[in-house]
């Protein structure tokens, strides 16, 4: 999404992605990264995937007026503005991924979720298994179904009803706090299940996570055993460990009807694998200081008064430019891979069945249409960038900065269709040549980072326990 920029009067100005540190880093180092990838990174990140080059090259064109633009004009005073076209790439373009995140979150919160209590389930696996999912992306596709089967089996056992169906929206997350490879599942799940007649049966609040954990563990073991990635000896060995590395957390609860909470939670589930706000600095030679999602590592009590940092032993990482590109591009999904799946009561099939049943009885519901061409979700996907910016940032990009009237999009031009026309218009408006991509000049007194970077040697700490 075209993130807003405001001038002194509070009016919208089109973004300039080439001014960001990420854009400059990608533009300057990507070709070298692709050239050295087989020798330097292939052993760790797997074979080069052509989708990486396409996604990155499209990202470098995102918002660039020379690649095409929408012309916006005020009918009252004649003021004109050009808005660059989006690349629509996932997990590499922060702007376009954010629009996708917002559209998905709004759709799930307003059109899919039932007005019942929900829980967030986070299902993870041991570190020793994660590389299998990086080298074989087909394994990654199978994770959401395993999470769904885990939740469904426990729910039906607790409710003692084989026909009970919960609703689940499962999102694949491949990233950890520092954009490292960490495949796991975030799922929005009804805290209870529906009967065939539509009645909702809630679950007890004190329900333990242990049965979910045991079934999830068995599901992952079974998948890797069937795929020939591990042997039964590995399963038997890990069964003797006190901490297997598997986890299932369901501590985040949302009350019935909390639409705003559902939207926030869903946006978190499908967020971009990295954030521009967490790139603290990029040096002249491309060294990147990237901080964790939370400024401070989260301690939790161990034996006595000792504390150990949860998850990661530091809240920052320093990358050279090629290493940073390797970390963030590994999260770009393969073409056609669905990162969000809908199961049970929230599946397209069941929503379509309920809609047809409601229509046959003349009692149409608010369910979204599955078969018809113009569904609320498809309308949402076509929502103009202006509507999203107005909803999220409370700024109307179509408000004319000259007279305050409502501007209108009057035409679209793409370079691939009309290259000469695009160039003539931009040259006439003195917009063809953009400033060179360079970092802003350093201030005389560098600002002091408000984030205290922390590093904890966990091996040394554990030996001291």
Secondary structure, 3 states (H helix, E strand, C coil): CCCCEECCCCCEECCCHHHCHHHHHHHHHHHHHHHHHHHHCHHHHCCCCHHHHHHHHHHHHCCCHHHEEEEEEECCCCCEEEEECCCCCCCCCHHHHHHHHHHHHHHHHHHHCCCCCEEEEEEECCHHHHHHHHHCHHHHHHHHHHHHHHHHHHHHHHHCCCCCECEEEEEEEEECCCCCEEEEEEEEEECEEECCCCCEEECCCCCCCHHHHHHHHHHHHHHHHHCCCCCHHHHHHHCCCCCCCCEEEEEEEECCCCHHHHHHHHHHHCCCCCCHHHEEEECCCCCEEEECCCCCCCEEECCCCCEEECCCCECEEEECHHHHHHHHHCCCCCCCCCCEEEEECCCHHHHHHHHHHHHHCCCCCCCCCCCCCCCHHHHHHCCCHHHHHHHHHCCCCCECCCCCCEEEEEEEEECCCCHHHHHHHHHHCCCCCCCCCCCCCCCCCCCCCCCCCCECCHHHHHHHC
